Amino acid sequence: MKRLYFILPVILATLFTSCNQNKYQIKGNITGAEGQTLILEKMQLDRDFPIDSVKLGKNGKFSFTGERLKSPTFFRLKLTANNFLTLLIDTTEHVNITANSKNLENTYSLEGSIGSKKIQILNQRLKTLRQSVDSLMAIYESLPADDNTYQKTEIANQLREALDNHKNFIGTFVMDNPRSFASYYALFQRLSDNTMILNVMDKKEQVYFATIATSLNLLYPESPRVKQLYNYVLSAKAHEKQTQLLREMEAKAEKNIPEIKEKTIHGQEVALSSLKGKVVLLSFWATWNEASRRANDHLKKVYEKYHSKGFEIYQVSLDRSKVLWEDAVVNDQLPWINVSDLRYTDSYPARLYNVRQLPANYLISREGDIIGKNLFGSLLEEKLDEIL
């Protein structure tokens, strides 16, 4: 009988442990939160869904338990809409969290979840970037509109450096963690104005999206997030292959030129059609493209030589940052018409003319016909000599 009394607790403990191993658990302690309600939300693609809550006592202890997860899942522990922390919980992880109620995100520490620790690192880096970018933008916007000083150039350089450094960090993180949903989280980080930091249409950055989409699709093909990412990459690749518009444009080039009407750095809207009667070089470039910047140096000489004879340049920038675009136009002393819709590689004019590389250009006659494409250097000058 004594032996039975000894074995029974062991059996019960084993059964309890076995059951517990088939569940995930999030527990811990929130200091200074007596009387407040802590909410556990599951982060879904379309919304955050509350699944449990607890009113915290004086000791601030809490515990949430759920059935085994089918795949790593994002959760949010929330006191208020602006006071929360983000977790990435694997199927049966048991996570222990401590934090201060005044600011969960900045004070929490955790054990038991590798994915959640990675999310914490990503959020800390993003917070630093946002603070830096917001501060630089505030200084830049406080300067007079006609103030083209060294300070503007310096701010633009610091902004570019901060963004590039963070992109490199994300790239390294993603390639080091190709099987982690934390990499999915990193791909979709945004600045304070909700602008995505990475662009799937950028060739270099698209590799990061494609790597994670392929890797996670092998492991979790039924996950809604994996399906969304996989389709997101496929859509981007399909977009690159659209050539129908170019064929139609070239077939009608002798009679019809697609219209462009965008704004300059001063906010003035200029239409391409307003230049009819002049020989126009429709040029596509970007501040982040070194080949474009070099081509602009030669274009300045061409512009100076032929402008008085009826030659004009209508240049479209594929930039996303007005700061960097304005800085380049002013400091590179580009004298011609320069416009942009600030939509980066999703630029409407670039899609309209099916621009597939930078720099790119079309030469348009006085009558409004395309008479040349991608003419650079001496080829452009020879063509202008012939026309003018």
Secondary structure, DSSP 8 states (H G I E B T S, - for coil): -HHHHHHHHHHHHHHHHHHHTTEEEEEEEEET-TT-EEEEEEE-SS-EEEEEEEE--TT-EEEEEEE--SS-EEEEEEEETTEEEEEEE-TT-EEEEEEETT-HHHH-EEES-HHHHHHHHHHHHHHHHHHHHHHHHHHHHHS-TT---HHHHHHHHHHHHHHHHHHHHHHHHHHH-TT-HHHHHHHT-B-TTS-BSS-TTSHHHHHHHHHHHHHHHHH-TT-HHHHHHHHHHHHHHHHHT--HHHHHHHHTTTT-----EEE-TTS-EEEGGGGTTSEEEEEEE-TT-HHHHHHHHHHHHHHHHHGGGTEEEEEEE--S-HHHHHHHHHHTT--SEEEB-S-GGG-HHHHHTT--SSSEEEEE-TTS-EEEES--THHHHHHHHHH-
